[in-house]
Amino acid sequence: MSWTKVKEAAGYEVYRGDTRNGSYRLLKAVTTNACTNSGLKAGSKYYYKVQAYKTVNGKTANASTFSYTKTGLTKGQKYYFKVKAYKTTGTNEKVYSGWSNVRAVTIN
């Protein structure tokens, strides 16, 4: 699978779930905007979420240092965004925040 590259993203984390609104688990982290998922069962449905991340000075950006600009949006269209932050511990383990509230934005 592949997706549109996010400008300035250091990498992407791909999550997979068995239901659209259920829980998702981390499938893999990649540094390109594509990945392969093998071992799937024929006739089964899988749901994916991809999360881009950015590093700032070698660390995960926080709310006070991070901004995001999405280009190519359509005037009059409503878009929904939510974000999730993480930090890397000394043992390279990622510790995640919860998801932010959904933010609706209408392009004028």
C-alpha positions as CSV (number, residue, x, y, z in Angstrom):
1,M,0.0,0.0,0.0
2,S,1.1,3.6,-0.5
3,W,-0.1,7.0,0.5
4,T,0.6,10.7,-0.2
5,K,3.9,11.7,1.2
6,V,3.7,14.3,4.0
7,K,6.1,17.1,3.6
8,E,8.8,17.1,6.3
9,A,7.7,13.8,7.7
10,A,10.6,11.8,9.2
11,G,8.6,8.6,8.9
12,Y,5.3,6.9,9.1
13,E,3.7,4.4,11.5
14,V,1.2,2.0,10.0
15,Y,-1.6,0.6,12.2
16,R,-4.0,-2.2,11.4
17,G,-7.3,-3.1,12.9
18,D,-10.0,-5.7,12.3
19,T,-12.9,-3.2,12.5
20,R,-13.2,0.4,11.4
21,N,-13.9,1.8,14.9
22,G,-12.1,-0.8,17.0
23,S,-8.6,-0.8,18.3
24,Y,-5.6,-0.7,16.0
25,R,-2.2,-2.1,16.6
26,L,1.2,-0.9,15.3
27,L,2.0,-3.0,12.2
28,K,5.3,-1.4,11.3
29,A,7.2,1.9,11.2
30,V,8.6,2.9,7.8
31,T,10.6,5.9,6.5
32,T,9.0,5.9,3.0
33,N,5.3,6.4,2.1
34,A,4.7,2.8,1.3
35,C,4.7,-0.6,3.0
36,T,3.7,-4.2,2.4
37,N,1.6,-6.3,4.7
38,S,1.8,-10.1,4.0
39,G,0.1,-13.0,5.6
40,L,-3.4,-11.7,5.2
41,K,-6.4,-14.1,5.1
42,A,-8.5,-14.2,1.9
43,G,-12.0,-12.9,2.5
44,S,-11.1,-10.9,5.6
45,K,-11.4,-7.2,5.9
46,Y,-8.5,-5.1,7.3
47,Y,-8.5,-1.5,8.2
48,Y,-5.4,0.7,8.2
49,K,-4.3,4.0,9.7
50,V,-1.1,5.8,8.8
51,Q,0.4,8.3,11.1
52,A,3.2,10.6,9.9
53,Y,5.8,11.8,12.4
54,K,8.4,14.6,12.5
55,T,11.5,14.9,14.5
56,V,12.8,18.3,15.7
57,N,16.4,18.5,16.9
58,G,16.5,14.7,17.2
59,K,13.3,14.6,19.4
60,T,9.6,14.2,18.8
61,A,7.9,17.6,18.4
62,N,5.5,18.8,21.0
63,A,2.5,21.1,20.8
64,S,4.6,24.2,21.5
65,T,7.0,23.4,18.7
66,F,4.8,21.7,16.1
67,S,2.7,23.2,13.3
68,Y,1.2,21.5,10.3
69,T,0.2,22.9,7.0
70,K,-1.9,20.8,4.5
71,T,-1.9,22.1,1.0
72,G,-4.1,21.2,-2.0
73,L,-7.4,21.5,-0.1
74,T,-10.6,22.4,-1.9
75,K,-12.3,25.7,-1.1
76,G,-15.7,25.1,0.7
77,Q,-14.8,21.6,1.7
78,K,-14.7,20.5,5.4
79,Y,-11.7,18.5,6.6
80,Y,-11.1,16.7,9.9
81,F,-7.7,16.3,11.6
82,K,-6.4,14.7,14.8
83,V,-2.8,14.1,16.0
84,K,-0.9,11.9,18.3
85,A,2.5,12.6,19.7
86,Y,5.2,10.3,21.0
87,K,8.6,10.5,22.5
88,T,11.5,8.1,22.3
89,T,13.0,6.9,25.6
90,G,16.7,6.1,26.2
91,T,16.1,2.5,25.1
92,N,14.5,3.7,21.8
93,E,11.0,2.7,23.0
94,K,8.2,5.0,21.8
95,V,5.8,6.4,24.4
96,Y,2.6,7.7,22.9
97,S,0.2,10.4,23.9
98,G,-3.5,9.9,23.4
99,W,-5.2,11.1,20.2
100,S,-6.1,14.8,20.2
101,N,-9.7,15.9,19.8
102,V,-10.8,16.0,16.2
103,R,-10.5,19.5,14.7
104,A,-12.9,20.4,11.9
105,V,-11.6,23.0,9.4
106,T,-13.6,24.5,6.6
107,I,-11.5,26.0,3.8
108,N,-12.8,29.5,2.9
